[in-house]
Amino acid sequence: MENYNDIRELFGKYLDNSISREEYDKLLHHFGRQQDNGELHQLVVDAMTEDVSAYDQLRLDEAVSRVGFRLREELQPNKTTTLRRLWPRIGVAAAVAVVIFGAGLFYIKQKSGDKAQTAVYQKDIEPAGNKAYLTLSNGKRIALDDAANGNITTQSNVRVSKTADGRLVYTAVENGSATDLPLAYNTIETPKGGRYEIMLPDGTHVWMNAGSKLKYPVSFASLKERRIELQGEAYFEVAHNKLVPFRVSSPGQTVEVLGTHFNVSAYTDEKSVKTTLLQGSVKVSQGNSPHFKLLKPGEQALLLDDGIQVSQGDAEQAVAWKNGDFVFVGEDLKTIMREVARWYDVDVEYKGSVNVKGIFSAFPRTMKLSQLLKALGANQGIHFRMEGRRVLVMP
């Protein structure tokens, strides 16, 4: 295993999913012994056919470091490792290392001049951008991507403003009090093809994924709880206040915290509501039931028809969308394409029987739609065609 060409051959098999269990073990143990990521970095670079930019190189370095760390962590003495356990956690990180910059190998191959394939993707679609609509308590609806930076309005002695970097921020007005004012609510919605960040009046930071909706009080000053309502997906960094609990209501469940970091995925077109805890602790309750589950960091709760199921989650995958990546760990194609449809604001149509399962891939969310479809097609043997804002999926 000391010969670089042998390692390169195994790494190539690993990337195209043709590696055997024995070869996989050899590859993992080889990298698990390394004290730096130089060799792994070179393997990834060798997979490319042209230089990468300085920005892309930084993202590549970060991804390769993640792979090396995970390999060494998983191969500690007295740890039992299996292919099933390592593949989702390490395989995804390696995939990120390969395609983290732009469209990677697949985009570069496009430049070889395949005119027939290029015609399929003539009119490209950009990834999601900073788009959202704010509905004030008086019913006024504001397109935030069109709104000028600075103060938008003042409600309940709270100033609502848009920052230069495209965030919505609520700030209490000095010498003002909202305790004697009627309770007012705002709603922020991200459309398909949109995302947004918001700073709530208590200092809680929320990242909203595409196709999501958040309803919240303009001020928490007179309230005994900080309750907001979520449809879709959002990542929360909750401002600590042990006297006023923070609660997120989503279809069928409530998540209660005092101050912590967690992700809630509650799309109505998905089979379950997922809550993944990164820091602190949360209590997840089902509907009006008195029964609940307490999560520890790294755990994930699934809201199912018969109750709440808690298991060890993959925090990195759960917040990949916030960090600018698609990360697919064993998903089926239709689940992936629902996520793609929300991010790019497209409709997906299937021609024939197509539903590949057990897909492990990772791609940057900055890719144009054509680049992502090429990468998915090359990895999974699936064929795509873009017709305006409709994507056809074919065997």
Helices and strands as residue ranges (DSSP letters): H 4-15, H 21-32, H 38-46, H 54-74, H 83-86, I 87-91, H 92-99, H 104-110, H 115-120, E 129-130, E 133-135, E 141-143, E 150-155, E 158-162, E 167-172, E 185-190, E 194-199, E 205-208, E 212-217, E 226-237, E 246-250, E 253-257, E 261-266, E 273-279, E 282-286, E 292-295, E 299-304, E 307-312, H 315-318, E 325-331, H 333-344, E 347-350, E 359-364, H 369-380, E 383-387, E 390-394
